Amino acid sequence: MSIIAWHGAVVCGGYDYEARVWQGPIGPVVWFLVPSFFALSGFLVMGSLQRNDLLSFLALRGLRIFPALAVELVLSAFIIGGLLTTLPVTAYFTDTRFFDYFGNLIGIVRYELPGVFQTMPTPAVNLQLWTIPYELDCYIVLSCLALLGLHRRPGVLLGLVVGLGVAFALHSAATGDLGARRMPMPGPALVFSFLCGAALYALRDRVPFKGSLFVAALVLSWLSLRSLEFHYAAALPVAYVTIYLGLLDPRRLFVLKGADYSYGLYLYGFPVQQTIAYLFPDTRTWAINVLLSLAVASCFAAFSWHVIESRVLANRRTVLGFLAKINRTDLVAKTAT
């Protein structure tokens, strides 16, 4: 929901307006959002990795990510694009950019569809998809660390992550290679945030989560995020702040019990915001766009969870059983050999 609120700036005012906002006094709050998202993902994903073998872990990640993403891409390309494009229908559906858009499913990010939202301040269908390549990077790196057995050695894992983060931070500061300043954070720093969250899960029985450390991490996060040069240093304190807040475990609203609408909001938030702003120009102000978009995107998120995500995840035992059968067959073959 906070990401949708932030995107109201770029939807209504474009990149320049968005840049002025995050360069202002609330900049560190805005910068906090995306690394926090990655840190939370790392914390939860490490739990899945420790409960499963690597192949099963990757299969579960695939079930969680790709079916819902594929449905969103199809709806955006065929419904939003097909109805709102300024091109003739035949020209739209035969344009190479239409087919290229589905590359988002495998991390080849394309923001625009032919003739869609071209008069908007930001002519993108789903700007949120910029995180997909870095999410895939996170799973690749974590898988490599698991192959080395480091997911079972949390102290070594945390030391390696922090050491690499410091090295990248020093390199970036020395060379001036700080990433695109329009991005909420340099991409590799997001991977470090993910790995810090994963390391904190692995160390959950040793790391104290208490108020004094939370305040210290919050201050360090603020100071690190005030300048792009120190964003790598923010990864660990941001992860700590995020996980501390999550472990408070507040009571869920009744509409959220038994459901997880976060991924659906992530997928549909920006297309909904763009569509509302395009169809109703009078709503192209931050507050109105965000309020309307949250209401509509929540409906799409509920659809995504109840129709797609939960039904796919209901089959995970079947998938895990199939993988276990394959592993047993391989083991028997190797033993016989």
C-alpha positions in Angstrom: 0.0 0.0 0.0 2.9 2.4 0.7 4.4 1.6 -2.7 1.0 2.5 -4.3 1.0 5.7 -2.3 4.5 6.5 -3.5 3.7 5.8 -7.1 1.0 8.4 -7.0 3.8 10.9 -7.4 5.2 9.5 -10.7 1.7 8.7 -12.1 0.4 12.3 -11.6 3.6 14.3 -12.0 6.2 12.2 -13.9 9.8 11.4 -13.1 10.9 14.9 -12.4 8.2 15.5 -9.8 9.0 12.1 -8.2 12.7 13.1 -8.1 11.9 16.4 -6.3 9.9 14.5 -3.7 12.5 11.9 -2.8 15.3 14.6 -2.8 13.3 16.5 -0.2 13.1 16.0 3.6 11.0 12.8 3.4 13.5 11.2 1.0 14.8 8.6 3.6 11.3 7.4 4.2 10.7 6.8 0.5 14.1 5.2 0.1 13.3 2.8 2.9 10.3 1.2 1.2 11.9 -1.0 -1.5 14.9 -2.4 0.5 12.5 -3.1 3.3 10.4 -5.1 0.8 13.5 -7.1 -0.3 14.6 -7.6 3.3 11.2 -9.0 4.3 11.3 -11.3 1.3 14.7 -12.6 2.2 13.6 -13.3 5.8 10.6 -15.3 4.7 12.3 -17.0 1.7 15.2 -18.3 3.9 12.6 -20.1 6.1 11.3 -21.9 3.0 14.9 -22.8 1.9 15.7 -24.3 5.4 12.5 -26.4 5.3 13.1 -27.8 1.8 15.8 -29.0 -0.4 17.0 -26.6 -3.1 15.0 -28.0 -6.0 11.8 -28.0 -3.9 12.6 -24.5 -2.7 13.0 -23.2 -6.3 9.8 -25.0 -7.4 7.8 -23.3 -4.6 9.2 -19.9 -5.5 8.1 -20.5 -9.1 4.6 -21.4 -8.0 4.4 -18.3 -5.9 5.7 -15.9 -8.5 5.0 -16.9 -12.1 1.4 -17.9 -12.3 0.0 -14.6 -10.9 2.6 -12.6 -12.8 1.6 -14.3 -16.0 -2.1 -13.5 -15.5 -1.3 -9.9 -14.7 0.8 -9.6 -17.9 -2.0 -11.1 -20.0 -4.7 -8.8 -18.5 -2.5 -5.7 -19.0 -1.5 -6.6 -22.6 -4.9 -7.8 -23.8 -7.4 -5.8 -21.8 -5.7 -2.5 -20.8 -3.6 -2.4 -23.9 -6.3 -3.7 -26.3 -8.9 -1.2 -25.1 -6.7 1.9 -24.5 -4.2 1.8 -27.3 -4.3 4.6 -29.8 -3.2 2.2 -32.6 -5.5 0.3 -34.8 -6.3 -3.1 -33.2 -4.5 -5.1 -35.8 -1.4 -2.9 -35.6 -1.4 -3.2 -31.8 -1.6 -7.0 -31.7 1.1 -7.4 -34.4 3.5 -4.9 -33.0 6.8 -6.4 -31.7 6.5 -4.4 -28.6 3.3 -6.2 -27.7 5.1 -9.6 -27.8 8.2 -8.1 -26.1 6.0 -7.1 -23.1 5.7 -10.8 -22.1 9.5 -10.9 -21.6 8.6 -9.4 -18.1 7.8 -13.0 -17.1 11.5 -14.0 -17.3 13.0 -10.7 -16.1 13.4 -9.0 -19.5 11.7 -5.8 -18.4 9.5 -3.8 -20.8 7.4 -1.0 -19.3 5.5 0.2 -22.4 2.9 -1.3 -24.8 2.4 0.2 -28.2 0.2 3.3 -28.2 -0.8 2.9 -24.5 -0.5 5.8 -22.0 1.7 7.7 -24.4 0.2 11.0 -23.3 0.7 10.3 -19.6 3.5 12.0 -17.5 5.0 8.5 -17.3 4.1 6.3 -20.3 4.5 3.0 -18.5 2.0 0.2 -18.1 3.6 -1.3 -15.0 6.6 0.6 -13.7 6.7 -1.7 -10.6 8.1 -4.5 -12.7 11.6 -3.0 -12.5 12.2 -5.1 -9.4 11.8 -8.4 -11.2 15.4 -8.9 -12.5 16.7 -8.1 -9.0 14.3 -10.5 -7.4 15.5 -13.2 -9.8 19.1 -12.2 -8.9 18.2 -12.7 -5.2 17.1 -16.3 -5.8 20.1 -17.1 -8.0 22.6 -15.8 -5.4 20.8 -17.5 -2.5 20.7 -20.8 -4.5 24.5 -20.5 -5.0 25.0 -19.9 -1.3 22.8 -22.9 -0.5 24.9 -25.1 -2.8 27.9 -24.0 -0.7 26.0 -24.9 2.4 26.1 -21.4 3.8 22.3 -21.3 4.5 23.2 -23.8 7.3 26.1 -21.5 8.6 24.3 -18.3 9.4 27.3 -16.5 11.0 29.5 -17.1 7.9 26.6 -16.0 5.7 26.0 -12.8 7.6 29.7 -12.0 7.6 30.0 -12.6 3.9 27.0 -10.5 3.1 28.1 -7.6 5.2 31.7 -7.8 3.9 30.5 -7.7 0.3 28.1 -4.9 1.1 31.0 -2.8 2.5 33.2 -3.7 -0.5 30.5 -2.6 -2.9 29.8 0.6 -0.9 33.5 1.6 -0.9 33.8 0.8 -4.6 30.7 2.9 -5.5 31.9 5.8 -3.4 35.4 5.7 -4.9 34.3 5.4 -8.5 31.1 7.4 -8.4 29.2 4.5 -9.8 26.1 4.9 -7.7 23.4 3.5 -10.0 20.6 5.4 -11.7 19.5 8.3 -9.4 15.9 7.8 -10.5 15.9 4.3 -9.0 14.7 3.9 -5.4 18.1 2.1 -4.6 21.0 0.7 -6.6 19.9 -2.8 -7.7 22.8 -4.7 -6.1 22.0 -2.9 -2.8 18.5 -4.5 -3.0 20.1 -7.9 -3.3 22.1 -7.2 -0.2 19.0 -6.2 1.6 17.4 -9.5 0.7 20.5 -11.4 1.9 20.6 -9.5 5.1 16.9 -10.5 5.7 17.8 -14.1 4.9 20.8 -14.0 7.3 18.7 -12.6 10.1 16.2 -15.4 9.7 19.1 -17.9 9.9 20.3 -16.1 13.0 16.8 -15.6 14.5 17.7 -17.6 17.7 20.9 -15.6 18.3 20.0 -12.0 17.3 18.0 -10.1 20.0 15.1 -8.2 18.6 14.5 -5.5 21.2 13.4 -1.9 21.3 16.8 -0.3 21.9 18.4 -2.1 18.9 15.3 -1.2 16.8 15.8 2.5 17.6 19.5 2.3 16.9 18.8 0.5 13.6 16.2 3.1 12.7 18.6 6.0 13.2 21.3 4.2 11.3 18.9 3.5 8.4 17.9 7.2 8.3 21.5 8.4 8.3 22.5 5.9 5.6 19.6 6.6 3.3 20.1 10.4 3.4 22.8 10.0 0.8 23.0 7.7 -2.1 26.7 7.0 -1.4 25.8 5.1 1.8 22.8 3.1 0.6 24.7 -0.1 0.7 25.4 0.5 4.4 21.6 0.8 4.9 20.9 -2.9 4.0 21.4 -4.5 7.4 19.7 -1.8 9.6 16.8 -1.6 7.2 16.4 -5.4 7.4 16.5 -5.3 11.2 13.9 -2.5 11.4 11.6 -4.3 9.0 11.8 -7.7 10.8 11.4 -6.1 14.2 8.2 -4.5 13.1 7.0 -7.7 11.5 7.7 -9.7 14.7 5.4 -7.4 16.6 2.7 -9.5 14.9 -0.3 -7.1 15.1 -3.8 -8.5 15.0 -5.0 -9.0 11.4 -8.1 -7.3 10.1 -10.8 -9.8 9.5 -10.7 -9.3 5.7 -7.0 -10.4 5.7 -7.5 -13.6 7.7 -6.6 -16.6 5.6 -5.4 -14.4 2.7 -2.3 -12.7 1.4 -3.1 -9.8 -0.8 0.4 -8.2 -0.8 1.6 -9.8 -4.1 -1.7 -8.8 -5.9 -1.3 -5.2 -4.8 2.3 -5.3 -6.0 1.2 -6.6 -9.4 -1.9 -4.5 -10.1 -1.2 -1.3 -8.2 0.6 0.7 -11.0 -1.6 -0.5 -13.9 -4.7 0.5 -12.0 -3.2 3.9 -11.1 -2.3 4.6 -14.7 -5.7 3.5 -16.0 -7.6 5.7 -13.5 -5.4 8.7 -14.2 -5.7 8.2 -18.0 -9.5 7.7 -18.1 -10.3 10.3 -15.5 -7.9 13.3 -15.9 -9.7 15.2 -13.2 -8.5 12.6 -10.7 -4.8 13.2 -11.6 -3.9 14.5 -8.2 -1.9 12.5 -5.7 -4.5 12.0 -3.0 -7.5 11.2 -5.2 -5.4 8.8 -7.4 -4.0 6.9 -4.4 -7.4 6.5 -2.7 -9.2 5.4 -5.8 -6.3 3.1 -6.8 -6.1 1.4 -3.4 -9.8 0.6 -3.5 -9.7 -0.8 -7.1 -6.3 -2.5 -6.7 -7.5 -4.3 -3.6 -10.3 -5.9 -5.6 -7.8 -7.1 -8.2 -5.5 -8.3 -5.4 -8.4 -10.3 -3.9 -9.1 -11.8 -7.3 -5.5 -12.7 -7.7 -5.3 -14.4 -4.4 -8.6 -16.3 -4.4 -8.7 -17.2 -8.1 -5.0 -17.7 -9.0 -2.5 -17.7 -6.1 -4.3 -19.7 -3.5 -5.4 -22.3 -6.0 -1.9 -22.8 -7.4 -0.4 -23.0 -3.9 -3.0 -25.6 -3.0 -1.2 -27.9 -5.4 2.3 -27.5 -3.8 2.1 -30.8 -2.0 1.6 -32.5 -5.4 4.6 -30.7 -6.8 6.8 -31.5 -3.8 5.7 -35.1 -3.9 6.6 -35.4 -7.6 10.0 -33.9 -6.9 10.6 -36.2 -4.0 9.7 -39.2 -6.3 12.3 -37.9 -8.8 14.9 -37.6 -6.1 14.3 -41.1 -4.9 14.5 -42.5 -8.4 17.8 -40.7 -8.9 19.1 -42.0 -5.6 18.2 -45.6 -6.5 19.9 -45.2 -9.9 23.1 -43.8 -8.4 23.1 -46.6 -5.8 22.7 -49.2 -8.4 25.5 -47.7 -10.5 
